[in-house]
Amino acid sequence: QVQLVESGGGLVEPGGSLRLSCVASGFSFSTHTMFWDRQVGGKGLEWISSINSGGDLPKYVDSVKGRFTISRDNAKHTVYLQMHSLKPEDTGVYYCRTQTSRGRGTQVTVAS
């Protein structure tokens, strides 16, 4: 059974940083592209970043380029999202997923 467990969210001031982690189990992690999505307010899910199985081809939505960095540790079955220069509009629930499964998410709140 695929399990994806996110952690690392919290409350941070504008301009601050957070690192999200997602520990995966129940599938061959090292052969799967991994994704981070977020849901802001009442809006739908937004893809924000992905990384291929080898970890050398990260991709980002324009709104986070230069501020967020995705990485993975295949030995630890973990994918990370390092977030810098956070803005209030980054507030939302951040989800880790594969092509077919998604975790429960972790809340990120950017506020003074």
C-alpha positions as CSV (number, residue, x, y, z in Angstrom):
1,Q,0.0,0.0,0.0
2,V,1.4,3.4,-1.0
3,Q,1.9,5.8,1.8
4,L,3.2,9.3,1.6
5,V,3.6,11.3,4.8
6,E,4.4,14.9,4.7
7,S,5.9,17.0,7.5
8,G,7.7,20.3,8.1
9,G,4.8,22.7,7.7
10,G,4.1,25.5,10.1
11,L,3.8,29.2,10.7
12,V,6.5,31.4,9.3
13,E,6.9,35.1,8.8
14,P,7.1,36.6,5.3
15,G,10.6,36.2,4.0
16,G,11.2,33.1,6.1
17,S,12.0,29.5,5.2
18,L,10.7,26.1,5.7
19,R,11.7,22.6,4.6
20,L,9.0,20.1,3.8
21,S,9.7,16.4,3.8
22,C,7.7,13.5,2.4
23,V,8.5,9.9,3.4
24,A,7.3,7.3,1.0
25,S,6.6,3.6,1.4
26,G,4.8,0.8,-0.3
27,F,6.3,1.3,-3.8
28,S,9.6,1.5,-5.6
29,F,10.4,5.1,-4.7
30,S,13.7,5.3,-6.6
31,T,11.9,4.6,-10.0
32,H,9.2,7.2,-9.6
33,T,9.0,10.9,-10.4
34,M,7.7,12.7,-7.3
35,F,5.6,15.8,-7.2
36,W,4.6,18.6,-4.8
37,D,1.3,20.3,-5.2
38,R,-0.4,22.9,-3.0
39,Q,-4.0,24.0,-2.3
40,V,-4.4,27.7,-1.5
41,G,-7.6,28.8,0.1
42,G,-10.6,27.4,-1.6
43,K,-8.8,26.9,-4.9
44,G,-8.0,23.7,-6.6
45,L,-4.7,21.8,-6.4
46,E,-1.8,23.5,-8.1
47,W,1.3,21.6,-9.2
48,I,4.4,23.5,-8.0
49,S,7.3,21.2,-8.4
50,S,8.5,17.7,-9.6
51,I,11.6,15.8,-9.7
52,N,12.5,12.8,-11.8
53,S,13.6,9.4,-10.4
54,G,17.3,10.3,-10.6
55,G,16.9,13.6,-9.0
56,D,18.7,15.6,-11.7
57,L,15.7,17.1,-13.5
58,P,13.7,19.4,-11.1
59,K,10.9,21.4,-12.5
60,Y,8.9,24.3,-10.9
61,V,5.9,26.5,-11.6
62,D,7.0,30.0,-12.4
63,S,5.7,31.5,-9.1
64,V,8.2,29.5,-7.0
65,K,11.2,29.4,-9.3
66,G,14.3,30.8,-7.5
67,R,12.6,30.4,-4.1
68,F,11.8,26.7,-3.8
69,T,14.2,23.8,-4.3
70,I,13.0,20.2,-4.7
71,S,15.3,17.3,-3.9
72,R,15.2,13.6,-3.1
73,D,17.1,11.0,-1.2
74,N,16.3,7.6,-2.7
75,A,18.1,5.8,0.1
76,K,15.8,7.4,2.6
77,H,12.7,7.2,0.4
78,T,12.2,10.9,1.0
79,V,11.5,13.9,-1.2
80,Y,12.1,17.4,0.1
81,L,10.8,20.9,-0.7
82,Q,13.1,23.7,0.6
83,M,11.2,26.9,0.6
84,H,12.8,30.3,1.0
85,S,11.6,33.9,0.7
86,L,8.1,32.8,1.6
87,K,5.2,35.1,0.8
88,P,1.7,35.2,2.3
89,E,0.4,33.9,-1.0
90,D,2.4,30.7,-0.4
91,T,0.0,29.9,2.4
92,G,-1.8,26.6,1.9
93,V,-1.7,22.8,2.3
94,Y,1.2,21.2,0.6
95,Y,0.9,17.7,-0.7
96,C,3.5,15.2,-1.9
97,R,2.4,12.7,-4.6
98,T,3.2,10.2,-7.2
99,Q,1.3,9.9,-10.5
100,T,-1.5,8.1,-8.7
101,S,-1.3,8.7,-4.9
102,R,-1.2,11.7,-2.7
103,G,-0.4,12.2,1.0
104,R,-2.6,14.0,3.5
105,G,-0.7,17.2,3.3
106,T,1.0,19.6,5.6
107,Q,-0.2,23.2,6.4
108,V,2.1,26.1,5.6
109,T,1.1,29.5,6.9
110,V,3.0,32.6,6.0
111,A,1.9,35.6,8.1
112,S,3.3,38.3,10.4
